[in-house]
């Protein structure tokens, strides 16, 4: 036997022996440590007891403890990604009503129609094959170029629309997407007429569910060098969103903007987006009078790149009541068939989407859920030491590791899967088209939800 082989064999046997010894000693050592820990835990008075942390976490909450420390460390407004963790809309208190003999379910031999027309009154309506669209998530201010392209390509595979968000115009987004909604936002950039003419629809963003109508300033250090170069910004120059448009301070001025955008885009649908509010009807009265083609209502559960905790948690109206109130307003104003309604904010599952459609939405925007799908198994490139934001955000350290086409397939698969589940549920409802959905397809588990939505209370027979 050669010396090298003998050395390797001896080294291997040594490590094996140490491993066996470690296993033999580990259990007794661990038992000694655990005995000492338990005795101290049950003996020390509360002010000295590590168990006091359980009391703090239980009273304040783990996330609130973390965010309290973050506020104490920075002295600045807390910036939290993905929106509020709180669940305000009780979608699980609504259930879909399957049929058996009272009305026939739909067999697999019959096709289910899921196509949607956004802006039916527009000269050039936006046609999508599924009722799910990609919410406005901006390049640079939020997402990386790779993540943004993955969203566009994924949406295009399923023949649905993607919203540009409040970032700069991306020619690549137009190149890879056949259905592009360009957001006309409160920043000073992205309003070039040549760019706006590239839109299949234009969404005037007055506010969002996560940020409301608050002004936003993005510091230079929070912008990547690539974005600063692309937008021709100086190294010490940040970006600002105003609380409101300088030229839109009244209903007539909004009407003027809508007409201007309709003219330069040759008649694509023009819509308005607002964050939901309890003052909804007063806002809708002004907005719908401006002659819009579609309306986007963003509930307070909506996500964002980074947002102050107080705006995400405590300002605005949840998605479910906002949707119900908006539908009631449009019906009373006889505008339901003229103005398309898009709802967004915290919608994650196909069941939630279908319930929103039954309640009167024409389509939904998906944001956070799509980003989770986008990362899919590529998230293994950053966890467990880094969060998903480091992979998909422009400021992420590992943004270049995201493989665009692989992420696009994941997005397309997610959208396809959701739509297939919606179709499956519609077969149970006995409906062959989204246009056939009515409130009779839902029942409510609480009197409050029943009254809010108009769905019958499921706890008792309707004839009781």
C-alpha positions as CSV (number, residue, x, y, z in Angstrom):
1,X,0.0,0.0,0.0
2,X,1.4,3.4,-1.0
3,X,2.2,6.0,1.7
4,X,-0.4,8.4,0.3
5,X,-3.1,5.8,0.4
6,X,-2.2,4.9,4.0
7,X,-2.3,8.6,5.0
8,X,-5.8,9.1,3.5
9,X,-7.1,5.9,5.2
10,X,-5.6,7.0,8.5
11,X,-7.1,10.5,8.2
12,X,-10.5,9.1,7.3
13,X,-10.5,6.6,10.2
14,X,-9.5,9.5,12.6
15,X,-12.4,11.6,11.5
16,X,-14.8,8.7,11.7
17,X,-13.5,8.0,15.3
18,X,-13.9,11.6,16.3
19,X,-17.4,11.6,14.9
20,X,-18.5,8.6,16.8
21,X,-16.9,10.0,20.0
22,X,-18.7,13.3,19.4
23,X,-22.0,11.5,19.1
24,X,-21.4,9.5,22.3
25,X,-20.5,12.6,24.2
26,X,-23.1,15.0,22.7
27,X,-26.2,13.5,24.3
28,X,-24.8,13.6,27.9
29,X,-23.4,17.1,27.4
30,X,-26.7,18.3,25.9
31,X,-28.6,16.8,28.8
32,X,-26.4,18.6,31.3
33,X,-26.8,21.9,29.6
34,X,-30.6,21.5,29.2
35,X,-30.9,20.5,32.9
36,X,-29.1,23.6,33.9
37,X,-31.1,25.8,31.6
38,X,-34.5,24.5,32.8
39,X,-33.5,24.8,36.5
40,X,-32.5,28.4,35.9
41,X,-35.6,29.1,33.8
42,X,-37.8,27.9,36.7
43,X,-35.8,29.5,39.4
44,X,-34.8,33.0,38.3
45,X,-37.2,35.8,39.2
46,X,-39.0,37.4,36.2
47,X,-36.8,40.5,35.9
48,X,-33.7,38.2,35.5
49,X,-35.5,35.4,33.6
50,X,-34.9,34.9,29.9
51,X,-38.5,33.7,29.8
52,X,-39.5,37.4,30.1
53,X,-38.8,37.7,26.4
54,X,-41.8,35.3,25.7
55,X,-44.0,37.8,27.6
56,X,-42.7,40.7,25.5
57,X,-43.1,38.9,22.2
58,X,-46.6,37.7,23.2
59,X,-47.7,41.2,24.3
60,X,-46.0,43.3,21.6
61,X,-45.6,40.8,18.8
62,X,-42.4,39.5,17.2
63,X,-42.6,41.8,14.2
64,X,-43.4,44.8,16.4
65,X,-40.4,44.1,18.6
66,X,-38.2,43.9,15.5
67,X,-39.6,47.1,14.0
68,X,-39.3,48.9,17.3
69,X,-35.6,48.1,17.3
70,X,-35.3,49.2,13.6
71,X,-36.9,52.5,14.4
72,X,-34.7,53.0,17.4
73,X,-31.6,52.2,15.3
74,X,-32.3,54.6,12.4
75,X,-34.4,57.5,13.8
76,X,-36.1,57.6,10.4
77,X,-39.4,56.5,8.9
78,X,-39.6,52.7,8.8
79,X,-39.5,51.3,5.3
80,X,-41.1,47.9,5.0
81,X,-41.3,45.9,1.8
82,X,-44.4,44.1,0.5
83,X,-47.0,46.1,2.4
84,X,-48.8,45.4,5.6
85,X,-48.7,41.9,7.2
86,X,-52.2,42.4,8.6
87,X,-55.2,40.7,7.0
88,X,-58.2,43.0,6.9
89,X,-60.3,41.5,4.1
90,X,-62.2,38.4,5.2
91,X,-62.2,36.5,1.9
92,X,-62.4,33.2,3.9
93,X,-65.8,34.3,5.2
94,X,-67.2,34.0,1.7
95,X,-67.7,30.6,0.0
96,X,-68.6,29.7,-3.6
97,X,-71.9,27.8,-4.2
98,X,-71.6,24.6,-6.3
99,X,-74.6,23.2,-8.1
100,X,-75.7,19.6,-8.8
101,X,-79.3,19.2,-10.1
102,X,-80.9,22.6,-9.4
103,X,-78.6,23.9,-12.1
104,X,-76.2,21.7,-14.1
105,X,-72.4,21.9,-13.5
106,X,-70.4,22.4,-16.7
107,X,-68.7,19.3,-18.2
108,X,-65.2,19.3,-19.4
109,X,-66.4,19.1,-23.0
110,X,-67.6,22.7,-22.8
111,X,-65.2,25.6,-22.9
112,X,-65.1,28.2,-20.1
113,X,-64.7,31.8,-21.3
114,X,-62.2,33.9,-19.2
115,X,-61.4,36.7,-21.7
116,X,-61.8,40.2,-20.4
117,X,-62.2,43.6,-22.2
118,X,-60.7,46.6,-20.4
119,X,-62.4,49.8,-21.5
120,X,-65.3,48.5,-23.6
121,X,-66.2,52.1,-24.5
122,X,-62.7,53.0,-25.7
123,X,-61.8,53.4,-29.3
124,X,-59.1,50.7,-28.8
125,X,-60.1,48.5,-25.9
126,X,-57.5,46.3,-24.2
127,X,-58.2,42.6,-24.6
128,X,-56.7,40.0,-22.2
129,X,-57.2,36.2,-22.2
130,X,-57.4,35.8,-18.4
131,X,-58.8,38.1,-15.6
132,X,-55.4,38.3,-13.9
133,X,-52.9,41.0,-14.6
134,X,-49.5,42.0,-13.3
135,X,-49.7,45.0,-10.9
136,X,-47.6,48.1,-11.3
137,X,-44.2,47.3,-10.0
138,X,-41.5,49.8,-11.3
139,X,-38.1,49.1,-12.7
140,X,-35.3,50.6,-10.7
141,X,-37.4,52.2,-8.0
142,X,-38.4,48.7,-7.1
143,X,-37.6,45.7,-9.3
144,X,-34.4,44.9,-11.1
145,X,-34.4,44.8,-14.9
146,X,-34.2,41.0,-14.9
147,X,-37.3,40.8,-12.6
148,X,-39.2,43.3,-14.7
149,X,-38.5,41.4,-17.9
150,X,-39.5,38.1,-16.3
151,X,-42.9,39.6,-15.4
152,X,-43.4,41.0,-18.9
153,X,-42.4,37.8,-20.6
154,X,-44.5,35.6,-18.2
155,X,-47.6,37.8,-18.7
156,X,-47.2,37.7,-22.5
157,X,-47.1,33.9,-22.5
158,X,-50.6,33.9,-20.9
159,X,-51.8,36.8,-23.1
160,X,-52.5,39.2,-20.3
161,X,-51.3,42.7,-19.4
162,X,-48.6,44.1,-17.3
163,X,-48.5,47.5,-15.6
164,X,-45.3,49.5,-16.0
165,X,-45.5,51.0,-12.5
166,X,-44.0,54.3,-11.6
167,X,-40.5,53.7,-13.0
168,X,-38.9,55.0,-16.1
169,X,-40.1,53.9,-19.5
170,X,-38.4,50.6,-20.6
171,X,-38.2,49.9,-24.3
172,X,-37.5,46.2,-23.4
173,X,-40.9,46.1,-21.6
174,X,-42.7,47.2,-24.8
175,X,-40.6,44.8,-26.9
176,X,-41.5,41.7,-24.9
177,X,-45.0,42.6,-23.9
178,X,-48.0,42.8,-26.3
179,X,-50.3,44.3,-23.6
180,X,-48.7,47.2,-21.7
181,X,-50.4,49.5,-19.3
182,X,-48.3,52.6,-18.8
183,X,-48.7,54.3,-15.4
184,X,-49.0,58.1,-15.5
185,X,-47.8,58.8,-12.0
186,X,-47.0,61.7,-9.7
187,X,-43.3,61.8,-10.5
188,X,-41.8,64.1,-13.1
189,X,-40.5,61.3,-15.3
190,X,-42.0,58.9,-17.8
191,X,-44.4,61.3,-19.4
192,X,-42.8,61.7,-22.8
193,X,-45.6,61.6,-25.4
194,X,-43.6,59.3,-27.6
195,X,-43.5,56.8,-24.8
196,X,-47.1,57.2,-23.8
197,X,-48.1,56.4,-27.4
198,X,-46.6,52.9,-26.9
199,X,-49.3,52.1,-24.3
200,X,-52.2,49.7,-24.7
201,X,-53.8,51.5,-21.8
202,X,-52.8,54.4,-19.5
203,X,-53.4,54.4,-15.8
204,X,-53.4,57.8,-14.0
205,X,-52.0,57.0,-10.6
206,X,-53.4,59.3,-7.9
207,X,-52.4,57.0,-5.1
208,X,-51.9,53.5,-4.0
209,X,-53.2,51.2,-1.2
210,X,-49.9,50.9,0.6
211,X,-48.8,54.6,0.3
212,X,-52.1,56.4,-0.1
213,X,-51.6,59.9,-1.4
214,X,-48.4,60.6,0.6
215,X,-45.5,62.3,-1.0
216,X,-42.5,60.0,-1.4
217,X,-38.8,60.9,-1.6
218,X,-36.3,58.3,-2.7
219,X,-32.7,59.1,-1.5
220,X,-29.8,58.9,-3.9
221,X,-28.2,56.1,-2.0
222,X,-31.3,54.1,-2.5
223,X,-31.0,54.3,-6.3
224,X,-28.6,52.0,-8.1
225,X,-25.9,53.5,-10.3
226,X,-27.5,51.8,-13.3
227,X,-30.8,53.5,-12.7
228,X,-29.2,56.9,-12.0
229,X,-27.3,56.6,-15.3
230,X,-30.5,55.4,-17.2
231,X,-32.5,58.4,-15.9
232,X,-29.6,60.9,-16.2
233,X,-29.5,61.6,-12.5
234,X,-26.5,63.0,-10.7
235,X,-24.9,61.0,-7.9
236,X,-26.5,63.2,-5.3
237,X,-29.9,63.5,-7.0
238,X,-32.9,61.5,-5.7
239,X,-36.5,61.0,-6.9
240,X,-39.7,62.6,-5.6
241,X,-43.4,61.7,-5.9
242,X,-45.6,64.7,-5.2
243,X,-48.7,64.2,-3.0
244,X,-50.8,65.2,-6.0
245,X,-50.4,66.3,-9.6
246,X,-49.6,70.0,-10.0
247,X,-52.1,70.2,-12.9
248,X,-54.8,67.9,-11.4
249,X,-56.4,69.6,-8.4
250,X,-60.1,69.4,-9.4
251,X,-62.5,67.4,-11.5
252,X,-62.3,69.6,-14.6
253,X,-58.5,69.4,-14.6
254,X,-58.7,65.6,-14.3
255,X,-61.1,65.6,-17.3
256,X,-58.6,67.7,-19.2
257,X,-55.8,65.2,-18.5
258,X,-58.0,62.2,-19.5
259,X,-58.9,63.8,-22.8
260,X,-55.3,64.7,-23.4
261,X,-54.1,61.2,-22.8
262,X,-56.9,59.7,-25.0
263,X,-56.0,62.0,-27.8
264,X,-52.2,61.4,-27.9
265,X,-52.7,57.6,-27.5
266,X,-55.3,57.4,-30.3
267,X,-58.1,56.1,-28.1
268,X,-56.6,53.4,-25.8
269,X,-58.4,53.0,-22.4
270,X,-57.6,55.7,-19.9
271,X,-58.1,54.9,-16.3
272,X,-57.5,56.2,-12.8
273,X,-56.0,54.4,-9.8
274,X,-56.5,55.4,-6.2
275,X,-55.8,53.8,-2.8
276,X,-59.1,52.8,-1.2
277,X,-60.6,55.2,1.4
278,X,-63.7,55.5,3.5
279,X,-64.4,58.7,1.5
280,X,-64.6,56.5,-1.6
281,X,-68.0,57.6,-3.0
282,X,-67.0,61.3,-2.9
283,X,-63.8,60.5,-4.8
284,X,-65.5,58.3,-7.3
285,X,-68.1,61.0,-8.0
286,X,-65.3,63.2,-9.3
287,X,-63.2,60.5,-11.0
288,X,-66.0,58.9,-13.0
289,X,-67.2,62.3,-14.1
290,X,-63.9,62.7,-15.9
291,X,-64.9,60.3,-18.6
292,X,-62.5,57.4,-17.7
293,X,-62.6,54.0,-19.3
294,X,-61.5,52.0,-16.3
295,X,-61.0,52.3,-12.6
296,X,-58.4,50.7,-10.4
297,X,-59.2,50.4,-6.7
298,X,-56.1,49.5,-4.6
299,X,-57.0,48.1,-1.1
300,X,-54.8,48.8,1.9
301,X,-53.4,45.3,1.8
302,X,-51.5,46.2,-1.3
303,X,-47.7,45.7,-1.5
304,X,-45.0,48.2,-2.4
305,X,-41.3,48.4,-2.8
306,X,-40.7,50.0,0.6
307,X,-43.4,51.8,2.6
308,X,-43.8,53.5,6.0
309,X,-45.5,51.2,8.5
310,X,-48.1,53.7,9.5
311,X,-49.3,54.1,5.9
312,X,-49.3,50.3,5.2
313,X,-51.0,49.4,8.5
314,X,-53.3,52.3,9.5
315,X,-54.3,54.4,6.5
316,X,-57.0,53.5,3.9
317,X,-59.7,51.0,3.4
318,X,-59.4,47.2,3.0
319,X,-59.9,45.6,-0.4
320,X,-63.1,43.7,0.2
321,X,-65.3,46.5,1.5
322,X,-63.7,48.9,-1.1
323,X,-64.7,46.5,-3.9
324,X,-68.2,46.1,-2.7
325,X,-68.8,49.9,-2.2
326,X,-67.3,50.7,-5.6
327,X,-69.5,48.1,-7.4
328,X,-72.6,49.6,-5.7
329,X,-71.6,53.1,-6.7
330,X,-71.0,52.1,-10.3
331,X,-74.3,50.3,-10.5
332,X,-76.3,53.2,-8.9
333,X,-74.6,55.6,-11.4
334,X,-75.4,53.2,-14.3
335,X,-71.7,53.0,-15.1
336,X,-71.0,49.3,-14.4
337,X,-71.1,48.3,-18.1
338,X,-69.2,51.4,-19.3
339,X,-66.3,51.6,-16.8
340,X,-64.1,48.5,-16.2
341,X,-63.2,47.8,-12.6
342,X,-59.8,46.5,-11.6
343,X,-59.2,45.6,-8.0
344,X,-55.9,45.0,-6.2
345,X,-54.5,44.7,-2.8
346,X,-53.6,41.5,-1.0
347,X,-55.2,39.1,-3.5
348,X,-53.1,35.9,-3.5
349,X,-55.1,32.8,-4.3
350,X,-57.3,31.9,-7.3
351,X,-60.3,31.5,-4.9
352,X,-59.9,35.1,-3.7
353,X,-59.6,36.3,-7.3
354,X,-62.8,34.4,-8.3
355,X,-64.7,35.8,-5.3
356,X,-63.6,39.3,-6.4
357,X,-64.9,38.7,-9.9
358,X,-68.2,37.4,-8.5
359,X,-68.6,40.6,-6.5
360,X,-68.2,42.7,-9.6
361,X,-64.5,43.2,-10.5
362,X,-63.7,42.8,-14.2
363,X,-60.1,41.9,-13.5
364,X,-57.5,41.9,-10.7
365,X,-53.9,43.0,-10.3
366,X,-51.5,40.5,-8.6
367,X,-48.3,41.8,-7.1
368,X,-46.7,40.0,-4.2
369,X,-47.9,36.6,-5.1
370,X,-46.4,36.9,-8.6
371,X,-43.1,38.0,-7.2
372,X,-43.0,34.9,-5.0
373,X,-43.8,32.7,-8.0
374,X,-41.2,34.6,-10.1
375,X,-38.4,33.7,-7.6
376,X,-39.6,30.0,-7.3
377,X,-36.7,27.7,-6.9
378,X,-34.2,30.5,-7.8
379,X,-34.8,31.8,-4.2
380,X,-32.3,29.1,-3.2
381,X,-29.6,31.4,-4.5
382,X,-30.1,33.8,-1.6
383,X,-31.8,31.9,1.3
384,X,-31.2,31.3,4.2
385,X,-28.9,34.2,4.7
386,X,-30.7,36.8,2.5
387,X,-34.3,37.6,1.8
388,X,-36.1,37.4,-1.6
389,X,-35.6,41.2,-2.1
390,X,-31.9,40.7,-2.6
391,X,-32.7,38.6,-5.7
392,X,-35.4,40.6,-7.3
393,X,-35.0,44.3,-6.3
394,X,-32.8,46.7,-8.2
395,X,-30.7,47.4,-5.0
396,X,-30.4,43.6,-4.4
397,X,-26.9,42.3,-4.1
398,X,-27.8,39.2,-6.1
399,X,-30.1,40.7,-8.8
400,X,-27.9,39.5,-11.6
401,X,-28.3,35.9,-10.5
402,X,-32.0,35.8,-11.5
403,X,-32.4,33.9,-14.8
404,X,-35.0,35.8,-16.8
405,X,-36.5,33.1,-19.0
406,X,-36.7,30.6,-16.1
407,X,-38.4,33.2,-13.9
408,X,-40.8,34.1,-16.8
409,X,-41.8,30.5,-17.1
410,X,-42.6,30.4,-13.3
411,X,-44.7,33.6,-13.7
412,X,-46.6,32.1,-16.7
413,X,-47.1,28.8,-14.9
414,X,-48.5,30.6,-11.8
415,X,-51.0,32.7,-13.9
416,X,-52.0,29.6,-15.9
417,X,-52.5,27.5,-12.7
418,X,-54.6,30.2,-11.1
419,X,-56.8,30.6,-14.2
420,X,-57.2,26.8,-14.5
421,X,-58.4,26.7,-10.9
422,X,-60.8,29.5,-11.6
423,X,-62.2,27.5,-14.6
424,X,-62.5,24.4,-12.4
425,X,-64.5,26.3,-9.8
426,X,-66.7,27.9,-12.4
427,X,-67.6,24.4,-13.7
428,X,-68.9,23.7,-10.2
429,X,-70.9,26.9,-10.3
430,X,-72.5,25.9,-13.6
431,X,-71.1,29.0,-15.3
432,X,-69.4,29.0,-18.7
433,X,-68.3,32.7,-18.8
434,X,-67.1,35.3,-16.3
435,X,-70.0,37.4,-17.5
436,X,-72.5,34.9,-16.0
437,X,-71.2,35.3,-12.5
438,X,-73.6,36.8,-10.0
439,X,-73.9,37.3,-6.3
440,X,-76.0,34.1,-6.1
441,X,-72.7,32.2,-6.7
442,X,-71.5,33.3,-3.2
443,X,-72.7,32.7,0.4
444,X,-71.4,34.4,3.5
445,X,-70.5,32.9,6.9
446,X,-71.3,36.0,9.0
447,X,-74.1,38.5,9.0
448,X,-71.6,41.3,8.6
449,X,-70.1,39.9,5.5
450,X,-73.5,39.0,4.1
451,X,-74.7,42.6,4.6
452,X,-71.4,44.0,3.1
453,X,-71.4,41.9,0.0
454,X,-75.1,41.1,-0.6
455,X,-74.4,37.4,-0.5
456,X,-76.9,35.3,1.3
457,X,-76.0,34.2,4.9
458,X,-75.0,30.5,4.6
459,X,-75.9,29.7,8.2
460,X,-79.6,29.2,7.5
461,X,-81.8,28.2,4.6
462,X,-82.7,31.1,2.3
463,X,-86.4,30.2,2.8
464,X,-86.1,30.3,6.6
